[in-house]
Amino acid sequence: MKVQGVITGRILQRGDQLIISAELIDARTNRNVWGDQYDRKLSDVLAVQQDITAAISSHLREQLTGETKQAIAKGGTTNPEAYQLYLKGRYYWERRTPESLEKSKDYFSQAIAADPNYALSYVGLADYYNVVTDYSPIASRDAAPKAQAAAQKALAIDDSLVDSHTAMAAAYWNLLDFAQSEREFRRALEINPDYTNAHHWFGLFLCWQARCSEGLPHLRRAVELDPLNLQYNANLGQGLENAKQYDAAIEQLKKTLDMDPNFANAHGQLRNAYREMGKYELWLEEWRKNAELTDDGEDRAIAEEVTKVYGRSGYLAASKLSAQLEEKLAKRRYVDPAVLAYEYAFADQKEQALAWLEKAAAEKSGSLQVVKIVPSLDKWRSDPRYLAVLKQIGLPP
């Protein structure tokens, strides 16, 4: 991972007592640079973190500015319960399944209740609303304003917090306010040029506007900064797919699955890449895997029906059935109208595709974020109805 130093140690909890040992290892020589042990109350856990940070900085003779010292504690809390709840929320948020996201929302809400002035817990709640529409049948028009409100609360507590600006950028993005979103992403990276989630989301933001030459360096930087993060790795694969670098995308997504074969999002991205490459058997296989891992019975049933029709009648018939079944599903639960537009476009059903695209624009649905890079629409990029949709949501042709 090319790091110079590693902090390691162990934590032992006995009742409300914590025994913490920590040491700093020079990764190049495997030499112990510093070590100490702390015996504290559970309520002092955040103070211990600051003590360890200060001890390491002092030992390395790093002269921190006042601004840097303040940055160490940004968005924090003195409430250990709120802190632990926030960490649990982040763990489940990273898993990116419908069930895990609901758990993350619950933990972030509990953290807010434990400490109403804990800025990062509001960021966590905003981030839940920023991504939940990609994994659950929830409309962006319902989720995005809640994400914006939570991010605004975090900014009200501390407007210099990079996490808050990143969450606000994502909220604007879901509201299809692309100019405001880009400003917030750039502001976040001004505050901290190495903030991984800002690079991650800004990279996708740029790729989805057909600016992959700008976006891919951000996606790669996120993976460099956090190489074991499954989401960052999968979305780098997605960015490569958006750039039509399909072989590189497949390689990156398989690398992600080497880390966790059950990471649903990587299977979902493989599903898209294989379809765009014309590898339809693999498209259907990854679709079924993704539906199984997300425990989506409706999606799994559609995948099975589409697979049967593909075997009998080929790809276009299978794509048409996929669109029809998604439209039927929309009568029982929310389905983004832009998703229906893209499915009908894959089936080469122009009238239905453009009609659903216009409905999506009227609703300002979240899946319009990718309207410029969905391959099924490439054949109609100059159509006046398509161009009118771009104009309506504020995107250039």
Secondary structure as UniProt FT lines:
FT   STRAND          5..14
FT   TURN            15..16
FT   STRAND          17..26
FT   TURN            27..30
FT   STRAND          31..41
FT   HELIX           42..44
FT   HELIX           45..59
FT   TURN            60..61
FT   HELIX           66..72
FT   TURN            73..75
FT   HELIX           80..95
FT   HELIX           98..114
FT   TURN            116..117
FT   HELIX           119..131
FT   HELIX           132..134
FT   HELIX           140..157
FT   TURN            159..160
FT   HELIX           162..174
FT   TURN            175..176
FT   HELIX           178..191
FT   TURN            193..194
FT   HELIX           196..208
FT   TURN            209..210
FT   HELIX           212..225
FT   TURN            227..228
FT   HELIX           230..242
FT   TURN            243..244
FT   HELIX           246..259
FT   TURN            261..262
FT   HELIX           264..277
FT   HELIX           280..293
FT   TURN            294..295
FT   HELIX           297..313
FT   HELIX           315..329
FT   TURN            330..332
FT   HELIX           337..346
FT   TURN            347..348
FT   HELIX           350..363
FT   HELIX           366..370
FT   TURN            371..373
FT   HELIX           375..380
FT   TURN            381..382
FT   HELIX           384..393
//
